[in-house]
């Protein structure tokens, strides 16, 4: 089963579990985000993606410019280890990691979560690619991916047991859009997936095919 089908099944399951009034609020928030200009103004195919310097769970700092020296880089953004859609995505990319590497690319995931939280996610899913902490969402903001979680959604998340500040830091309610980029060795974005709907993600099988077209 590919990632898109897994995400669809999860959406259907959650629709049955979430009360109608709460589901309507969540759906309306996604619609308002979709109706804004955020996706249009985000980094896109053909742009030069701004360099980053971000740390992994061990405090090691990685630069996009250095990663690009080895070949194309696949960068996927996720909200946090508390998000079931993100977890499906991370597991799917781990399963495709061998094919991504075989295509000569490096895979990294970027999250607004603090390093301790990202370590928990990495260990939970036995991820073998770098998970980088974008503290305060500074980098994702620079490339146009950030929105602030509305107050009414924060209350809903609290009722779900999701403690956003525990993951992101005190006063931090900024999240990246669902986004995945393929960046070529010269820094150009050759493939861009950016969506205001957090239940949608770029299927890694598509990434692998696009990587093959770059190197061939």
C-alpha positions in Angstrom: 0.0 0.0 0.0 1.5 3.4 -1.0 1.6 6.4 1.2 -1.3 8.2 -0.5 -3.6 5.2 0.2 -2.4 5.0 3.8 -3.2 8.7 4.3 -6.6 8.3 2.8 -7.4 5.4 5.1 -6.3 7.4 8.1 -8.4 10.4 7.1 -11.5 8.1 6.8 -10.8 6.5 10.2 -10.4 9.9 11.9 -13.5 11.2 10.3 -15.5 8.5 12.1 -13.8 9.2 15.5 -13.9 13.0 15.5 -17.2 14.7 16.5 -18.9 16.6 13.7 -18.6 20.0 15.3 -14.8 19.6 15.9 -14.2 18.1 12.5 -16.0 21.1 10.9 -13.7 23.5 12.7 -10.6 21.6 11.6 -11.8 21.5 8.0 -12.6 25.2 8.0 -9.1 26.1 9.2 -7.6 24.0 6.4 -9.9 25.7 3.9 -8.9 29.2 5.1 -5.3 28.3 4.8 -5.8 26.9 1.3 -7.7 30.1 0.3 -4.8 32.3 1.4 -1.7 33.1 -0.7 0.6 31.0 1.5 1.1 28.1 -1.0 1.4 30.5 -3.9 4.1 32.5 -2.1 6.1 29.4 -0.9 9.3 28.2 -2.5 8.5 26.5 -5.8 10.0 24.6 -8.7 12.6 26.6 -10.5 13.5 28.7 -7.4 17.0 28.5 -5.8 16.3 27.1 -2.3 17.8 29.2 0.4 20.6 27.4 2.3 20.0 26.1 5.8 22.2 25.4 8.8 20.2 23.2 11.1 21.1 20.7 13.9 20.2 17.1 14.3 19.3 15.5 17.6 23.0 15.2 18.6 23.6 18.9 18.0 25.5 18.3 14.8 25.0 21.1 12.4 24.2 20.3 8.7 24.3 22.8 5.8 22.2 22.3 2.6 25.1 23.6 0.6 27.4 20.8 1.8 24.7 18.1 1.3 24.3 19.3 -2.3 27.9 18.6 -3.0 27.1 14.9 -2.8 24.1 15.0 -5.2 20.4 16.0 -5.1 18.8 16.5 -1.8 15.3 15.5 -0.8 13.9 17.7 1.9 10.5 16.9 3.6 8.9 19.1 6.3 6.7 17.6 9.0 4.8 19.1 11.9 5.9 16.7 14.6 6.0 13.2 16.0 2.6 13.7 17.6 1.0 14.0 14.1 -0.2 10.6 12.8 0.0 11.8 9.2 3.6 12.8 9.6 4.4 9.5 11.1 3.0 7.7 8.1 5.0 9.9 5.9 8.3 9.3 7.8 7.9 5.6 7.8 7.1 5.6 4.1 10.3 7.6 3.4 12.3 5.2 5.6 11.0 2.3 3.5 12.1 4.1 0.3 15.4 5.3 1.7 17.4 2.6 -0.1 15.9 3.6 -3.5 16.5 7.3 -2.7 20.2 6.6 -2.0 20.5 4.4 -5.0 19.4 7.4 -7.1 22.3 9.3 -5.7 20.3 11.6 -3.3 20.4 12.5 0.3 17.1 12.6 2.4 16.6 14.9 5.3 13.4 15.7 7.3 12.9 19.1 8.9 10.6 19.7 11.9 9.8 22.6 14.2 10.2 20.2 17.2 13.0 20.6 19.7 15.9 18.2 19.4 14.7 16.0 22.3 11.3 15.5 20.6 12.9 14.9 17.2 15.1 12.2 18.8 12.0 10.5 20.2 10.5 10.4 16.7 13.7 9.2 15.1 14.0 6.3 17.6 10.3 5.4 17.5 10.4 4.8 13.7 14.1 3.7 13.5 14.8 6.4 11.0 18.2 6.1 9.2 18.1 9.6 7.7 18.8 13.0 9.3 16.0 14.7 11.2 16.8 18.4 11.7 15.2 20.8 14.2 14.1 24.1 12.8 13.8 25.8 16.2 11.2 28.6 16.1 10.5 27.6 12.5 13.0 30.2 11.3 14.1 28.4 8.2 10.7 27.3 7.1 9.5 30.9 7.6 12.2 32.2 5.3 11.0 30.0 2.5 7.4 30.8 3.0 6.0 27.6 4.6 4.9 28.8 8.0 1.5 29.5 9.4 0.4 30.0 13.0 -2.0 27.6 14.6 -5.3 29.4 15.3 -6.4 29.7 18.9 -9.5 27.5 18.4 -7.4 24.8 16.9 -4.9 25.0 19.9 -7.9 24.2 22.2 -8.9 21.3 20.1 -5.3 19.9 20.1 -5.2 20.3 23.9 -8.3 18.2 24.1 -6.6 15.6 22.0 -3.7 15.6 24.4 -1.3 17.3 22.0 0.9 19.7 23.9 2.4 21.8 21.1 4.6 23.9 23.4 6.1 20.8 24.9 7.3 19.8 21.4 8.1 23.2 19.9 9.0 25.4 22.8 7.1 27.9 24.9 4.9 30.2 22.9 5.7 28.4 19.6 2.6 27.5 17.6 4.0 27.9 14.1 3.9 24.9 11.8 5.2 24.3 8.3 2.9 23.4 5.5 3.1 19.8 4.2 6.1 20.2 1.9 8.7 18.1 0.0 11.4 19.5 -2.3 14.0 17.9 -4.5 17.0 20.2 -4.7 19.6 19.7 -7.4 23.3 20.2 -6.9 23.2 23.8 -8.0 20.5 24.6 -5.4 17.6 24.7 -7.9 14.3 23.2 -6.8 13.5 20.6 -9.5 10.4 19.3 -7.8 8.1 21.0 -5.3 5.1 19.7 -3.3 3.5 22.2 -1.0 0.0 21.8 0.3 -2.1 23.6 2.9 -3.9 20.3 3.7 -1.7 18.5 6.3 -3.3 15.1 5.5 -1.7 15.2 2.0 2.0 14.4 1.4 4.3 13.7 -1.5 4.5 9.9 -2.1 8.1 8.7 -1.9 7.6 6.5 -5.0 7.1 9.7 -7.0 10.2 11.2 -5.5 12.3 8.2 -6.5 11.0 8.4 -10.1 11.8 12.1 -10.3 15.3 11.6 -8.9 15.9 9.0 -11.6 14.9 11.5 -14.3 17.5 14.0 -12.8 20.4 11.6 -12.8 19.7 10.0 -16.2 
